[in-house]
Amino acid sequence: MELTPPRALVVAGLFGGLVGWVIGATAEAFDLVAPPVPWTAPVGLALIVALVGALAYSTRQRIQVRRQRMDPQRAVAFLVLGKASALAGALVAGVYFGYALRYLTRLDAPGPRERVIASAVCVVAGLALCAVGMLLERACKVPRDTDPDDPGSDTPR
């Protein structure tokens, strides 16, 4: 299994930006009040970032630094969580960025200003989730042993 390519993250972010833009445009097209961005969104994202970040740190310490073995199923689960977090973070950052762009020219009104500010915080949290997801992915990579006395040292564990 390979690490998530940067192109996939860019595509997820662009797709998310399009979705965020369309949400704002649809609300305006039907003369509806655009949905506000609740402050629980960035708080929830920050909690997820903290959890995935802590998992990335502990996994890196275990595999890369202390060179301890990890159950293969657990390592694959962490790798998949890292991939999912990176892609979801890029998608979430894109959605909130596209949504904020829709209201960037109307900062004089309190509603759009609140949407832009909360969306900006969500963009930062989404980018942080993307970053810690990539760190978790890379933490799961098993280093090669270089012991010349061990005949199986060239194969990854």
Rosetta silent file (secondary structure, phi, psi, omega in degrees, C-alpha in Angstrom):
SEQUENCE: MELTPPRALVVAGLFGGLVGWVIGATAEAFDLVAPPVPWTAPVGLALIVALVGALAYSTRQRIQVRRQRMDPQRAVAFLVLGKASALAGALVAGVYFGYALRYLTRLDAPGPRERVIASAVCVVAGLALCAVGMLLERACKVPRDTDPDDPGSDTPR
SCORE:     score description
SCORE:     0.000 S_00000001
   1 L     0.000  135.657 -177.886    0.000    0.000    0.000 S_00000001
   2 L  -101.348  161.332  177.471    1.365    3.402   -0.943 S_00000001
   3 L   -68.774  154.005 -179.616    1.115    6.753    0.793 S_00000001
   4 L   -62.957  124.861 -179.499   -1.653    9.085   -0.293 S_00000001
   5 L   -73.112  146.724  179.147   -0.449   11.084   -3.289 S_00000001
   6 H   -58.193  -31.111  179.672   -0.601   14.896   -3.037 S_00000001
   7 H   -60.640  -39.449  178.905   -2.691   14.955   -6.218 S_00000001
   8 H   -64.314  -37.035  178.915   -5.501   13.078   -4.431 S_00000001
   9 H   -68.703  -39.307  178.168   -5.473   15.640   -1.636 S_00000001
  10 H   -64.878  -43.344  179.304   -5.616   18.520   -4.119 S_00000001
  11 H   -62.803  -42.634  178.350   -8.518   16.889   -5.974 S_00000001
  12 H   -62.322  -41.843  178.329  -10.380   16.336   -2.692 S_00000001
  13 H   -64.718  -42.482  178.674   -9.820   19.979   -1.723 S_00000001
  14 H   -65.577  -42.550  177.766  -10.986   21.278   -5.098 S_00000001
  15 H   -62.451  -42.872  177.427  -14.065   19.069   -5.046 S_00000001
  16 H   -62.045  -40.392  177.745  -14.830   20.250   -1.516 S_00000001
  17 H   -61.268  -40.273  177.427  -14.422   23.871   -2.590 S_00000001
  18 H   -63.503  -43.185  179.017  -16.909   23.332   -5.378 S_00000001
  19 H   -62.650  -44.572  178.864  -19.399   21.768   -2.968 S_00000001
  20 H   -61.999  -41.133  177.936  -19.026   24.660   -0.506 S_00000001
  21 H   -63.658  -43.442 -178.209  -19.529   27.202   -3.256 S_00000001
  22 H   -65.743  -35.009  177.975  -22.617   25.374   -4.542 S_00000001
  23 H   -60.651  -47.544  178.514  -24.170   25.269   -1.060 S_00000001
  24 H   -65.862  -41.304 -179.465  -23.978   29.064   -0.822 S_00000001
  25 H   -66.379  -38.290  179.301  -25.129   29.581   -4.412 S_00000001
  26 H   -65.479  -41.287  178.059  -28.095   27.244   -3.962 S_00000001
  27 H   -61.887  -42.128  179.007  -29.242   29.089   -0.868 S_00000001
  28 H   -68.708  -37.372 -178.180  -29.078   32.389   -2.722 S_00000001
  29 H   -63.784  -33.262 -179.787  -30.803   31.000   -5.813 S_00000001
  30 L   -99.897   15.338 -179.525  -33.830   29.959   -3.774 S_00000001
  31 L    52.697   41.311  176.835  -33.804   33.137   -1.635 S_00000001
  32 L  -101.604  158.604  173.787  -33.012   31.134    1.481 S_00000001
  33 L   -77.942  126.980 -179.512  -30.865   32.189    4.390 S_00000001
  34 L   -62.414  143.125 -178.780  -27.524   30.452    3.984 S_00000001
  35 L   -65.360  137.302  177.678  -26.812   27.963    6.750 S_00000001
  36 L   -74.832  160.634  175.639  -24.594   29.326    9.499 S_00000001
  37 L   -96.609  111.345 -178.551  -21.358   27.586   10.433 S_00000001
  38 L   -71.305  147.645 -179.788  -21.767   26.374   14.018 S_00000001
  39 L   -71.631  -10.652  174.860  -18.791   26.806   16.303 S_00000001
  40 H   -71.733  -20.961  179.674  -19.094   23.150   17.232 S_00000001
  41 H   -64.811  -54.401  178.883  -17.697   22.296   13.776 S_00000001
  42 H   -67.695  -30.262  178.003  -14.163   23.618   14.348 S_00000001
  43 H   -66.378  -44.777  177.264  -14.213   22.381   17.940 S_00000001
  44 H   -62.432  -41.836  177.435  -15.141   18.872   16.787 S_00000001
  45 H   -62.847  -40.754  179.676  -12.499   19.001   14.076 S_00000001
  46 H   -63.413  -37.857  176.934   -9.908   20.134   16.628 S_00000001
  47 H   -64.728  -41.901  178.355  -10.752   17.167   18.854 S_00000001
  48 H   -65.274  -40.155  177.283  -10.344   14.774   15.934 S_00000001
  49 H   -60.488  -43.747 -179.922   -7.038   16.450   15.028 S_00000001
  50 H   -63.029  -42.685 -179.328   -5.826   15.985   18.607 S_00000001
  51 H   -66.822  -47.065  179.958   -6.803   12.304   18.657 S_00000001
  52 H   -66.916  -37.653  177.312   -5.278   11.474   15.274 S_00000001
  53 H   -63.326  -43.480  177.653   -2.196   13.537   16.139 S_00000001
  54 H   -63.754  -39.490  177.821   -1.706   11.678   19.421 S_00000001
  55 H   -65.736  -40.116  177.591   -2.114    8.376   17.601 S_00000001
  56 H   -63.529  -42.515 -179.705    0.420    9.469   14.964 S_00000001
  57 H   -64.610  -48.225 -177.971    2.914   10.447   17.655 S_00000001
  58 H   -66.810  -35.058  178.168    2.547    7.227   19.642 S_00000001
  59 H   -68.059  -42.198  178.343    2.712    5.107   16.479 S_00000001
  60 H   -62.911  -43.712  178.555    5.836    6.899   15.298 S_00000001
  61 H   -59.894  -41.537 -176.657    7.469    6.448   18.683 S_00000001
  62 H   -71.197  -47.400 -172.989    6.658    2.769   18.687 S_00000001
  63 H   -87.062  -47.705 -172.917    7.616    1.870   15.112 S_00000001
  64 H   -83.884  -43.490 -172.831   10.234    4.431   14.069 S_00000001
  65 H   -87.230  -57.143 -177.782   11.984    5.352   17.316 S_00000001
  66 L   -83.567  -12.562  178.885   11.781    2.303   19.604 S_00000001
  67 L    55.440   43.220  176.469   11.524   -0.110   16.631 S_00000001
  68 L   -90.217  152.850  177.006    8.905   -2.256   18.325 S_00000001
  69 L   -77.879  152.710  177.234    6.667   -4.579   16.409 S_00000001
  70 L  -129.826  146.218  176.546    2.990   -3.800   16.010 S_00000001
  71 L   -55.282  127.961 -176.301    0.143   -6.144   15.261 S_00000001
  72 H   -57.469  -37.721  179.447   -0.213   -6.065   11.443 S_00000001
  73 H   -65.849  -38.331  178.243   -3.993   -5.613   11.589 S_00000001
  74 H   -67.366  -41.810  179.704   -3.632   -2.659   13.913 S_00000001
  75 H   -62.781  -41.581  178.162   -0.945   -1.116   11.715 S_00000001
  76 H   -65.917  -39.690  178.123   -3.162   -1.457    8.632 S_00000001
  77 H   -62.515  -41.353  177.999   -6.092    0.045   10.544 S_00000001
  78 H   -66.156  -38.953  178.427   -3.915    3.016   11.558 S_00000001
  79 H   -62.600  -44.510  178.873   -2.708    3.393    7.975 S_00000001
  80 H   -65.493  -39.471  176.591   -6.282    3.442    6.685 S_00000001
  81 H   -62.422  -39.783  177.683   -7.250    5.937    9.399 S_00000001
  82 H   -63.459  -45.134  177.994   -4.344    8.135    8.323 S_00000001
  83 H   -61.708  -46.849 -179.157   -5.396    7.991    4.668 S_00000001
  84 H   -63.253  -40.227  179.762   -9.019    8.709    5.539 S_00000001
  85 H   -65.976  -41.547  179.386   -8.048   11.593    7.819 S_00000001
  86 H   -63.186  -47.260 -179.953   -5.814   13.168    5.181 S_00000001
  87 H   -67.236  -42.730  179.396   -8.487   12.963    2.495 S_00000001
  88 H   -65.323  -39.035  177.912  -11.293   14.051    4.816 S_00000001
  89 H   -62.239  -43.076  177.856   -9.230   16.981    6.072 S_00000001
  90 H   -64.426  -41.672 -179.998   -8.576   18.169    2.523 S_00000001
  91 H   -64.745  -46.813 -179.701  -12.252   17.772    1.632 S_00000001
  92 H   -63.297  -44.256  178.478  -13.467   19.607    4.748 S_00000001
  93 H   -60.608  -40.367  178.886  -10.965   22.432    4.249 S_00000001
  94 H   -65.284  -43.209 -179.851  -12.134   22.764    0.645 S_00000001
  95 H   -60.259  -49.640 -177.584  -15.822   22.846    1.558 S_00000001
  96 H   -70.127  -30.852  176.919  -15.394   25.572    4.144 S_00000001
  97 H   -66.735  -46.198  178.233  -13.006   27.524    1.900 S_00000001
  98 H   -62.765  -38.429  179.036  -15.509   27.482   -0.973 S_00000001
  99 H   -66.878  -41.981  179.954  -18.308   28.441    1.392 S_00000001
 100 H   -67.227  -36.773  178.611  -16.291   31.331    2.850 S_00000001
 101 H   -59.439  -33.499 -178.290  -15.380   32.603   -0.622 S_00000001
 102 H   -62.322  -29.815 -174.310  -19.054   32.969   -1.391 S_00000001
 103 L  -114.064   10.385 -176.030  -19.464   35.539    1.412 S_00000001
 104 H   -65.874  -28.372 -178.432  -16.063   37.211    1.392 S_00000001
 105 H   -84.201   -3.391 -176.039  -17.340   40.344   -0.351 S_00000001
 106 H  -117.569   41.432 -175.663  -20.084   40.929    2.243 S_00000001
 107 L   -71.884  -10.384  179.529  -18.063   41.301    5.428 S_00000001
 108 L   -74.437  -22.740  177.713  -19.931   44.449    6.455 S_00000001
 109 L   -90.175  144.550 -176.172  -23.015   42.407    7.426 S_00000001
 110 H   -66.357  -37.818 -178.445  -22.839   40.348   10.645 S_00000001
 111 H   -63.056  -55.022  177.782  -24.211   37.088    9.167 S_00000001
 112 H   -62.364  -36.630  178.833  -21.736   36.741    6.293 S_00000001
 113 H   -62.040  -42.579  178.625  -18.869   37.943    8.497 S_00000001
 114 H   -63.414  -40.264  177.943  -19.688   35.229   11.043 S_00000001
 115 H   -62.934  -42.743 -178.155  -19.815   32.624    8.255 S_00000001
 116 H   -67.227  -44.032 -178.489  -16.429   33.703    6.890 S_00000001
 117 H   -65.072  -49.201 -179.934  -14.733   33.743   10.297 S_00000001
 118 H   -64.492  -37.329  178.074  -16.104   30.366   11.387 S_00000001
 119 H   -65.680  -38.826  178.949  -15.336   28.894    7.970 S_00000001
 120 H   -62.765  -40.208  177.185  -11.753   30.161    8.148 S_00000001
 121 H   -64.986  -38.661  177.596  -11.289   28.430   11.486 S_00000001
 122 H   -66.828  -35.515  176.941  -12.728   25.240    9.957 S_00000001
 123 H   -62.046  -44.974  179.300  -10.334   25.528    7.005 S_00000001
 124 H   -62.846  -43.321  178.902   -7.388   25.664    9.404 S_00000001
 125 H   -65.409  -38.690  177.440   -8.744   22.689   11.343 S_00000001
 126 H   -64.229  -41.580  177.116   -9.323   20.753    8.108 S_00000001
 127 H   -65.521  -36.726  176.833   -5.761   21.429    6.963 S_00000001
 128 H   -65.490  -39.798  177.311   -4.490   20.313   10.371 S_00000001
 129 H   -63.840  -40.569  176.220   -6.498   17.087   10.048 S_00000001
 130 H   -60.068  -44.470 -178.229   -4.982   16.545    6.619 S_00000001
 131 H   -65.786  -46.898 -178.664   -1.488   17.065    8.037 S_00000001
 132 H   -70.370  -28.933  174.679   -1.857   14.735   11.027 S_00000001
 133 H   -63.689  -42.649  177.145   -3.465   12.131    8.770 S_00000001
 134 H   -66.368  -36.070  176.900   -0.391   12.209    6.541 S_00000001
 135 H   -64.835  -41.079  178.040    1.829   11.988    9.619 S_00000001
 136 H   -63.944  -41.312  176.833   -0.073    8.920   10.831 S_00000001
 137 H   -57.591  -47.822 -177.400    0.292    7.344    7.411 S_00000001
 138 H   -71.730  -27.330  177.874    4.034    7.903    7.430 S_00000001
 139 H   -68.441  -24.554 -179.522    4.350    6.720   11.025 S_00000001
 140 L   -80.775   -8.201 -179.830    3.033    3.317    9.964 S_00000001
 141 L   -71.584  125.481 -176.461    5.883    2.840    7.509 S_00000001
 142 L   -84.394  126.512  178.793    8.152    0.116    8.855 S_00000001
 143 L   -72.170  151.153  177.154   11.873    0.962    8.733 S_00000001
 144 L   -79.565  138.658  173.231   14.235   -1.527    7.146 S_00000001
 145 L   -81.249  143.764 -179.028   16.605   -3.341    9.434 S_00000001
 146 L  -120.327   32.588  178.346   20.229   -3.130    8.368 S_00000001
 147 L   -78.714  114.627 -177.283   21.731   -5.935   10.457 S_00000001
 148 L   -69.147  -20.170 -179.867   24.210   -7.750    8.150 S_00000001
 149 L   -79.281  -18.030 -177.511   24.083  -10.919   10.321 S_00000001
 150 L   -95.371  115.824 -177.270   20.335  -11.320    9.806 S_00000001
 151 L   -66.178  -24.509 -178.638   19.530  -12.917    6.411 S_00000001
 152 L   -98.028   18.745 -174.303   15.962  -11.558    6.436 S_00000001
 153 L   -75.779  -14.432 -179.517   16.982   -8.007    7.310 S_00000001
 154 L   -83.035  -14.095 -178.300   16.324   -6.652    3.820 S_00000001
 155 L   -94.384  138.176  178.606   12.611   -7.421    3.917 S_00000001
 156 L   -67.959  148.654  178.665   10.259   -5.003    5.647 S_00000001
 157 L   -84.089    0.000    0.000    8.450   -6.262    8.728 S_00000001
